[in-house]
Amino acid sequence: MLTINNRIFGGERPLYGLHDADLKFVTFINGESPLKETNNLSLDKVTFQYKYPLWNANNIKVTDSIFEEMSRSGIWYTNNIEITNSEFQSPKMFRRSNNIKLDNVHFSDAEEAFWECSHIEINNVSAAGNYLFKNSSDIQVDHLNLIGNYAFDGAKNVTITNSKLVSKDCFWNSENVLVKNCIIDGEYLAWHARNIKFENCYIQSDQGLNYVDQLTIRHSNFINSKLLFEYCHDLDAEINGDLTSIKNPYSGKISCDKIELAIIDPNRIDPTKVKLLAKVIKKLDNDPNPNE
């Protein structure tokens, strides 16, 4: 096994094709693609300062390392990569990559990260940025703190636990998603999604969970959430406490303590397919705002 310690590399592709090597206390300065087409590397306390650090790489372990602001588009077309105790300052990390494990990692700019990737494991990660996990699949997340809109758009086979998501339009077009023991704050949650389940969650969402096919909710609270469940099919909701308002769910049942406003318009849905197992304070049989 080759060992490279206490070195600085610059220029284009300085270690192109490197394999079976340990790098420690190494900095890559100016020059693109320093570790392209590499295999079987261990990187400890490595700093990347410029673009495309790990493309077309395989079997990579990274610890205590830094991807600086200009190391953008850093990890693409890469398989079997594990990163722990590291910092990312650059956007567009992880594209079309597989078998990704992250533990105790911070993204200060996670814009457009994890696009079209598969088999992702996330643990103790904080991230700020829009459009995370777009069109990715087979994702396991525990303890993610996210501030960024449009997360998990088009994602499939996702499990998220013990996390906080401040994310407008989160889970749009997604499929097979379980969210458990989480806090979610964002408008228009999970529109046009399929097979979505929330367990023991705290949710704030204006016009959330519309156009969902197969939506299950268990032991969750909705606070300051209006016009929920519009055109939602196969809804099975057991909600703690009250709901502010619901609007024209297609089919299913809603169980809670109280619904302040229920809009059930027979010109748009069949009311016999919807069961409201709650005290309804005000019920409208037409839609006062049909264009919203």
N, C-alpha and C positions, 0 to 999 in steps of 0.2 A: 504494500500500500504506500503510495507516494504521499509525503507530508510537505505542505507549503506553509511556512510560518513567517509572520512579521514582514509582509511584502506589500508593495504598492504596484498596481498594474494600470496602465493606460493604453489608449489606442484601440483600434477596431479588433474585436475578437481575440484578445490576448491569450486566452486559454481555451480556444475553440477545440471541441472534441475531447477534452480532458475526461479521464475515467479512473475509477478506483483511487480516489485521493481524499486526504484530509486537509482542509484549509482552516487556519486559525490566525486571528489578528491580521486579516488581509483587507485592503481597501482597493476597490476598482474606481478609478477617477474617470476622466473623459474617455470617450470611445464606446461605441455601441456593442451590444451582444458579447459581453465578456465570457460567459459560460454557455454558449450555444452548443447544441448537439453533444451534451455531456451525459455521463452515466456514473452512478454509484459514488456520489460525493457526500462528504460530511462538512458542513460549513459552520464554524463556531466563531462568533464575534467578527463577522464579516460585514463590511459596509459597501453598499452599491450607490454610486453617485450619479450614474447616467443610465440611459435607456436600455431596455430589453435585456435585463441581466440573465434570465433563465428561460430560454426558448428551446423547444424540442429536447427537453432534458428528461431523464428517467432516474428514479430511485435517489432522491435528494433529501437530506436531513439538514435543517437549518435551526440553529439555536443562538439566542442572544445577539441577534443581528439587526441591521438597520437598512431599510430601503428608503433612500432620501428622495426629496421632492422631484428630482429630474430622472429618477429610475422608473418612469412611467411605462405602462404597458409591459410590466416586468416579467410575468410568468404566464406564458402562452404555450399551448401544445405540449404540455408537460404532464407526465404520469408518475404517480407514487411520490408525492412530496409531503413532508412533515415539517411544520414550522412551530417552534415554541419560543416563548419569552422574547418576542421580536416586535419591531416597530415599522409601520408603513406610513410614509408621507406622500406617496404618489398615487394617482388615479389609475383606473383601468387594469387593475391587477387580476390575474387569473382569467384566461379565455380558453375555451375548448380544451380544458385539462381534466384529468380524471384521478380519483383516489387522492384527495387532498385532506390533510389533517392539520388543524390549527388549535393551539392551546396557549392561552395567555398571550394574546396578540392584540395590538392596538392599531387601528387605521385612523389617521387624522384626516385623510381624504380618500374615502372608499368609493368615489364616483365610478359607476359602471364596472364594479368588480364582480367576479364570479359569473361571467356570461357563458352560457352553453357548456357548463361543466357538469360532471356527474360524480357521485359517490364522494360527498363532502361531509366531513365531521368537524363541527365547530364547538369549542368549549372555552368559556371565559374570554370572550372577544368583545371589544368595544369598537364601534365604527360610526363615522359620520360621512354621509354621501348618498346620492340618489341612484336608483336603478341597480341595487344589489340583487344577485342571484337570478337574473333574467334568463328564462328558458333553461334553467338548470334542473337536475333531477337527483333523486336519492340523496336527500340532505338531512342530516341529523344535527340539531342545534341545541346546545344547553348553555344557559347564561350568556346570552347575546344582549348587549345594550346598543341599540341602533337609533340614530337620528338621521333620517333620510327617506325621501318619498319614493313611491313606486317599487318597493322591495318585493321580491318573489313573483314578479310578473311572468306568467307562463311557466312557473315552476311546477314540478310533479314529484310526488312521493316525498313529502316534507314532514318532519316531526320537530316541533319547537317546544322546549320546556324552560321554565324558570327564567324568562327573558322579558325585556322591556323594549317595545317597538313604538317609536314615534314616527309614523310613516303614513302619509296620505296615499290612498289608492294601493295599499298593501294587498298582496295576494290576488290581484286581478288576473283573470284567465288561468288561475292555478288549478291543480287537480290532486286529489288525495293528500290532504293537509290535516295534520293534527296539531293543535295549539293547546298547551296545557300549562297551568300555573303561570300565566303571563299577564302583563299589563300592556294594553294596546291603545294608542291614541292616534286617530287619523280619520279624515273624511273618506267616504266612499269605499269602505272596506270590502274587499273580496268580490267585486262585481264580476259577473260572467265566469264564476268559478264553479267547480264541481267536486262533490264529496269533501266537504269541509267540516271539521269538528273542533269545537272549542270546549275545553273542560277547565273549570275553576279559574276563569279569567275575569279581569276587570277591563271593560271596554268603553271607550268614548268614540262615537263615530256618527257624524251627521250623514244621513242617507246611506248608511252602511248595509252590507249584506243584501244587496239587490241583484236580481237575475242569477241567483245561486241555485244550482240543481243538487239536491241532497245536502242539506245543511242540518247539522246536529249541534245542539248547545246543551251543556250540562253544568249546573251549579255555577253560573257566571252572572256577573252584575253589569248592567248597562247604565251609565251615568251620562246625562246630558246628550242622549242619543236620540235623534229624531228621524221619522219617516223610514223606519227599518223594514226590511224583508219584502220590498216591492218586487212582484213577479218572481218570487222565490218558490221553487217546487220542492215537494217532499221535505218540508220543514218540521223538525222535531226539536222544540226548544223548551227546556226546563230552566227558568231564569229566577235568580234570587232577587227579591224586591220588586220594584215597579219598572214600567216602561213609559217613556214620555209619549211616543207615538209610533204607530205602525201604519203601513200603507199597502193595500192590495196584494197580500201574499196569495200565490196561486193555489197552494195546497199544503196541508199539514196541520200541526197544532202548536199552540203557544201557551205555556203554563207559567204564570207569574202571579204576584199579589194583586197588581192593579195596572191597567192601561189607561193613561190619561186621555188619549185620543186614538181611536181606531177608524181609519178610512177604509171602508169596504164598499167598493163601487160595483154593483151588479152588471154595469155596462162593460166592465173590464175583466172581471173574474167571476167565477161561480162561488158565491158565498157558502154553499153547502159543503164545499171541499176544504173549508177552513174552520178549525175548532179553536175558540178562544176560551181557555180555562183560567179565567181571571175576571175580576171586577172591572168593567169598562165604564169610565166616567163619562165619556162623550163618544158617540158613534155617528159617523157620517156615511150615508149610503150613496154619495157621489164624490167625485174627486175635485176639491176646491182649486187645485193647482195642477192641471193635467199636463203641463209642459215641464214640470220640475222632476 
